[in-house]
Amino acid sequence: MPFLGRAHNAPQVEPLIWGDEYGSSRLHERGLDTTVFRAPLTEQQPRVCGNLECAGGWAMPWRSRRRPIFDGLWGCSGRCVLAMVRSALQREAGDGAEALPHRHRVPLGLLMLAQGWITHQQLQRALEAQRKSGSGRIGEWLISECGIDPERVTRGLAQQWNCPVLGAEGFSPESMALVMPRVFVEKFDLLPLRLAGGRVLYLAFENYRDASMSLAVEQMTGLKTESGLLNETQFRSSRTRLLQCDPIETKFEATTDVDTLAGRITAILEQKQPAASRLVRVHQFYWLRLWLERGTIGRTGLIPVSREDMLDYIFTISPTP
């Protein structure tokens, strides 16, 4: 009579979608060879629950449950999925280092003055205009009041943030509109710019490099991200084109605490039964992306091939008074 508790030869109809540092490390803790989880599993390979505290751990031969897949791992029950979601939220709570404020870097005006790109008189004129207005960035005032070339201001900002100046060549708004929810493009002044060699995703910023945003996109897409600055004219023109494209459907929800958020995410995963899903934190937001069917995962990282069978959720935590 076969042993039914841990079926080593249980058929695997719906394999895990991808492996990563989160999924692989958790499987390693179970003493498993993680290399087999970096590619789609074969039907002969076992299915292991992603919850480290799972009492069963392996798929039962009579159980037809194949989904949901969360962070590259399968949950054998709703209780185990909840444990996996709580673990992901705990992980994200410690990964969201904020981008350094501008005041911690060499002021743009002084940097450009030291480079000989502006004169002392031009800097004083721009600072005075900024003071009287009470708003606006110094670079904008150098352009409008002193006639400084915008490209030179962009070069100064790139040196200030220690990143390259990018160009808009190769920008495809239709495909880049699928990289992230539209709200991030609008709120954080960034732009998914292009893919290079099928492995590197370039992110363009207008005024400063947001390291936290870059890390979140890298974790969500599974691609290496390189970020830089794009001059104002190219940035705004390209962003306008991207925002005219149809985005992935996005739903917004507010929760009161982390426990409520964990329960809500688990409920969504159990209801939608995605073929793949992933959670990352973007500053004050928690971004949950669902690949509802396997065909939506493209050949380049985890960037969707279309908006069909895709769903994004954006969560915030707003404690009640």
C-alpha positions as CSV (number, residue, x, y, z in Angstrom):
1,M,0.0,0.0,0.0
2,P,1.6,3.3,-1.0
3,F,2.4,5.9,1.6
4,L,-0.1,8.7,1.2
5,G,1.4,11.4,3.4
6,R,4.3,12.5,1.2
7,A,3.8,11.4,-2.4
8,H,7.2,11.7,-4.0
9,N,5.8,10.6,-7.4
10,A,2.6,12.8,-7.3
11,P,1.9,14.2,-10.8
12,Q,2.8,17.9,-11.3
13,V,0.3,19.3,-13.8
14,E,0.8,23.0,-13.0
15,P,4.5,23.6,-12.3
16,L,6.0,26.5,-10.3
17,I,6.5,29.4,-12.6
18,W,9.9,30.8,-11.5
19,G,12.5,30.5,-8.9
20,D,14.2,33.4,-7.1
21,E,16.1,34.2,-3.9
22,Y,13.0,34.1,-1.8
23,G,11.6,30.8,-3.1
24,S,14.9,29.1,-3.4
25,S,16.1,30.1,0.1
26,R,12.9,28.7,1.6
27,L,13.2,25.4,-0.2
28,H,16.8,25.2,0.8
29,E,15.7,25.4,4.4
30,R,13.7,22.3,3.8
31,G,16.8,20.5,2.7
32,L,15.7,20.4,-0.9
33,D,17.8,20.8,-4.1
34,T,16.7,24.2,-5.2
35,T,18.1,23.9,-8.7
36,V,15.1,22.0,-9.9
37,F,12.9,24.9,-8.9
38,R,14.7,27.5,-11.1
39,A,13.0,26.1,-14.2
40,P,9.4,24.7,-14.8
41,L,9.1,21.4,-13.0
42,T,8.4,18.1,-14.8
43,E,5.5,15.9,-14.1
44,Q,7.7,13.5,-12.1
45,Q,8.9,16.2,-9.7
46,P,7.1,16.7,-6.4
47,R,5.2,19.7,-5.3
48,V,6.2,21.2,-2.0
49,C,4.3,23.7,0.1
50,G,6.0,27.1,0.4
51,N,5.0,27.5,4.1
52,L,7.9,26.3,6.2
53,E,5.6,25.5,9.1
54,C,3.3,23.3,7.0
55,A,2.5,20.1,8.8
56,G,2.1,18.1,5.5
57,G,4.6,19.7,3.3
58,W,4.0,17.6,0.1
59,A,1.0,17.3,-2.3
60,M,-1.4,14.6,-1.5
61,P,-2.2,12.2,-4.4
62,W,-5.9,12.8,-4.2
63,R,-5.7,16.5,-3.9
64,S,-6.2,18.4,-7.2
65,R,-5.2,21.8,-5.9
66,R,-2.5,23.3,-8.1
67,R,-2.8,27.0,-7.4
68,P,-2.4,29.7,-6.2
69,I,1.3,30.3,-6.9
70,F,2.7,33.1,-4.7
71,D,6.3,34.4,-4.9
72,G,7.2,31.4,-7.0
73,L,5.9,28.8,-4.4
74,W,2.7,26.8,-4.1
75,G,0.5,26.9,-1.1
76,C,-1.2,23.6,-0.2
77,S,-4.1,25.3,1.7
78,G,-5.5,28.7,2.5
79,R,-3.8,28.6,5.9
80,C,-0.4,28.0,4.3
81,V,-1.0,30.8,1.7
82,L,-1.8,33.2,4.6
83,A,1.5,32.2,6.3
84,M,3.4,32.8,3.0
85,V,1.7,36.2,2.6
86,R,2.6,37.2,6.2
87,S,6.2,36.2,5.5
88,A,6.3,38.3,2.4
89,L,4.8,41.3,4.2
90,Q,7.4,41.0,6.9
91,R,10.2,40.8,4.2
92,E,8.9,43.9,2.4
93,A,8.6,45.9,5.7
94,G,12.4,45.7,6.0
95,D,13.3,46.2,2.3
96,G,11.9,49.6,1.5
97,A,14.8,51.9,2.0
98,E,13.7,55.4,1.0
99,A,15.6,57.4,-1.6
100,L,18.0,59.9,0.0
101,P,16.5,63.4,0.2
102,H,18.1,66.0,-2.0
103,R,19.5,67.9,1.0
104,H,21.9,65.1,1.7
105,R,23.7,65.6,-1.6
106,V,25.8,68.4,-3.0
107,P,23.3,71.2,-4.1
108,L,22.9,71.2,-7.9
109,G,23.8,74.9,-8.2
110,L,27.1,74.5,-6.3
111,L,27.9,71.3,-8.4
112,M,27.3,73.2,-11.7
113,L,29.3,76.2,-10.4
114,A,32.2,74.0,-9.5
115,Q,32.1,72.4,-13.0
116,G,32.2,75.8,-14.6
117,W,28.8,75.3,-16.3
118,I,27.3,78.4,-14.7
119,T,28.6,81.6,-13.2
120,H,28.3,82.9,-9.7
121,Q,26.0,85.6,-11.0
122,Q,23.7,83.1,-12.8
123,L,23.4,81.0,-9.6
124,Q,22.5,84.0,-7.5
125,R,19.9,85.1,-10.1
126,A,18.3,81.7,-10.1
127,L,18.4,81.5,-6.3
128,E,16.7,84.9,-6.0
129,A,14.0,83.9,-8.4
130,Q,13.4,80.7,-6.5
131,R,13.2,82.6,-3.2
132,K,10.7,85.1,-4.5
133,S,8.5,82.4,-6.1
134,G,8.7,80.1,-3.1
135,S,8.6,77.1,-5.3
136,G,10.4,75.3,-8.2
137,R,13.7,73.5,-8.5
138,I,16.9,75.4,-9.0
139,G,17.5,73.7,-12.3
140,E,14.2,75.0,-13.6
141,W,15.1,78.6,-12.6
142,L,18.6,78.2,-14.2
143,I,16.9,77.3,-17.4
144,S,14.1,80.0,-17.3
145,E,16.0,82.9,-15.8
146,C,19.5,82.3,-17.1
147,G,19.0,80.5,-20.3
148,I,21.1,77.4,-19.3
149,D,20.8,74.5,-21.7
150,P,18.4,71.9,-20.2
151,E,20.9,69.1,-21.2
152,R,23.5,70.7,-19.0
153,V,21.1,70.7,-16.1
154,T,20.4,67.1,-16.7
155,R,24.1,66.3,-16.7
156,G,24.4,68.1,-13.4
157,L,21.6,66.1,-11.9
158,A,23.1,62.9,-13.1
159,Q,26.4,63.7,-11.4
160,Q,24.5,64.7,-8.3
161,W,22.8,61.3,-8.2
162,N,25.7,59.3,-9.6
163,C,23.8,57.9,-12.5
164,P,23.9,58.1,-16.3
165,V,22.1,60.3,-18.6
166,L,19.8,58.2,-20.8
167,G,18.3,58.7,-24.2
168,A,14.8,57.9,-25.4
169,E,15.9,55.7,-28.3
170,G,14.1,52.3,-28.4
171,F,11.2,53.4,-26.3
172,S,8.1,51.3,-26.9
173,P,5.1,52.9,-24.9
174,E,2.8,49.9,-25.5
175,S,5.1,47.3,-24.0
176,M,6.5,49.6,-21.3
177,A,3.0,50.4,-20.1
178,L,2.7,46.8,-18.9
179,V,5.8,47.1,-16.6
180,M,4.1,48.8,-13.7
181,P,0.8,50.4,-12.7
182,R,0.1,53.9,-14.1
183,V,-0.1,55.4,-10.6
184,F,3.7,54.9,-10.1
185,V,4.6,56.6,-13.3
186,E,2.5,59.6,-12.4
187,K,3.4,59.8,-8.7
188,F,7.1,59.0,-8.7
189,D,8.2,60.8,-11.9
190,L,9.7,57.7,-13.5
191,L,9.4,55.9,-16.8
192,P,10.1,52.3,-17.8
193,L,12.2,53.1,-20.8
194,R,13.4,50.0,-22.6
195,L,14.8,46.5,-22.4
196,A,18.4,45.7,-23.4
197,G,19.5,42.3,-24.3
198,G,16.4,40.7,-22.8
199,R,18.0,41.0,-19.3
200,V,18.2,44.6,-18.3
201,L,15.3,47.0,-17.8
202,Y,16.2,50.7,-18.0
203,L,14.2,53.1,-15.8
204,A,14.3,56.8,-16.5
205,F,13.7,59.5,-13.9
206,E,13.3,63.3,-14.5
207,N,15.0,64.9,-11.5
208,Y,16.4,62.3,-9.1
209,R,17.1,58.6,-8.9
210,D,14.7,56.7,-6.7
211,A,16.7,53.6,-5.5
212,S,13.7,52.2,-3.6
213,M,11.5,52.3,-6.8
214,S,14.3,50.7,-8.8
215,L,14.6,47.8,-6.3
216,A,10.9,47.2,-6.3
217,V,10.7,47.0,-10.1
218,E,13.7,44.6,-10.1
219,Q,12.0,42.3,-7.6
220,M,8.7,42.4,-9.5
221,T,10.1,41.8,-13.0
222,G,13.0,39.5,-12.2
223,L,15.2,41.7,-14.4
224,K,18.2,43.7,-13.5
225,T,17.3,47.3,-13.5
226,E,19.5,50.2,-14.5
227,S,18.3,53.7,-13.7
228,G,19.3,57.1,-15.0
229,L,18.0,60.6,-15.8
230,L,16.2,61.6,-19.0
231,N,16.1,65.3,-20.0
232,E,12.8,67.1,-19.3
233,T,11.6,67.3,-22.9
234,Q,12.2,63.7,-23.7
235,F,10.9,62.5,-20.4
236,R,7.6,64.4,-20.5
237,S,7.0,63.5,-24.2
238,S,7.7,59.8,-23.6
239,R,5.6,59.7,-20.5
240,T,2.6,61.3,-22.3
241,R,2.9,58.6,-25.0
242,L,3.0,55.9,-22.3
243,L,0.0,57.2,-20.4
244,Q,-2.0,57.1,-23.6
245,C,-1.6,53.3,-23.8
246,D,-4.0,50.9,-22.1
247,P,-2.6,49.8,-18.7
248,I,-3.1,46.6,-16.8
249,E,-6.3,46.7,-14.8
250,T,-5.5,48.1,-11.3
251,K,-7.6,48.0,-8.2
252,F,-6.9,50.2,-5.2
253,E,-7.7,49.2,-1.6
254,A,-7.0,50.7,1.8
255,T,-6.5,48.5,4.9
256,T,-6.1,49.4,8.6
257,D,-3.2,47.2,9.6
258,V,-0.8,44.5,8.4
259,D,-2.9,41.6,9.6
260,T,-5.9,42.9,7.7
261,L,-3.8,43.3,4.6
262,A,-2.4,39.8,4.9
263,G,-6.0,38.4,5.1
264,R,-7.2,40.5,2.2
265,I,-4.3,39.4,0.0
266,T,-4.8,35.8,0.9
267,A,-8.5,36.1,0.0
268,I,-7.6,37.5,-3.4
269,L,-5.2,34.7,-4.1
270,E,-7.6,32.0,-3.0
271,Q,-10.4,33.6,-5.2
272,K,-8.4,34.4,-8.3
273,Q,-6.1,31.3,-8.2
274,P,-3.3,32.9,-10.2
275,A,-0.7,30.9,-12.1
276,A,1.8,33.3,-10.6
277,S,1.8,36.3,-8.2
278,R,4.2,38.6,-6.5
279,L,4.2,41.2,-3.8
280,V,6.6,44.2,-3.4
281,R,6.5,47.4,-1.4
282,V,6.9,50.7,-3.2
283,H,7.3,53.4,-0.5
284,Q,3.9,53.6,1.2
285,F,2.2,51.2,-1.3
286,Y,2.0,47.4,-1.4
287,W,1.9,46.2,-5.0
288,L,0.4,42.8,-5.7
289,R,0.6,41.6,-9.3
290,L,-1.4,38.5,-10.5
291,W,-0.6,36.5,-13.7
292,L,-4.0,34.8,-14.0
293,E,-2.9,32.3,-16.7
294,R,0.6,31.0,-17.6
295,G,0.4,32.4,-21.1
296,T,0.6,35.9,-19.8
297,I,4.2,35.5,-18.6
298,G,6.6,36.7,-21.3
299,R,10.0,35.4,-22.3
300,T,11.7,38.5,-20.9
301,G,11.7,38.3,-17.1
302,L,8.1,38.6,-15.7
303,I,6.9,41.5,-17.9
304,P,3.5,40.5,-19.2
305,V,3.0,39.9,-22.9
306,S,-0.3,41.7,-22.8
307,R,-2.8,43.2,-20.4
308,E,-5.1,40.2,-20.8
309,D,-5.4,37.8,-17.8
310,M,-3.4,40.3,-15.7
311,L,-4.4,42.1,-12.6
312,D,-2.7,44.6,-10.3
313,Y,-3.7,45.6,-6.7
314,I,-2.3,48.6,-4.9
315,F,-2.8,48.6,-1.1
316,T,-2.2,51.2,1.5
317,I,-2.3,50.9,5.2
318,S,-4.3,53.7,6.9
319,P,-4.9,53.2,10.6
320,T,-8.2,54.4,11.8
321,P,-8.0,57.2,14.4
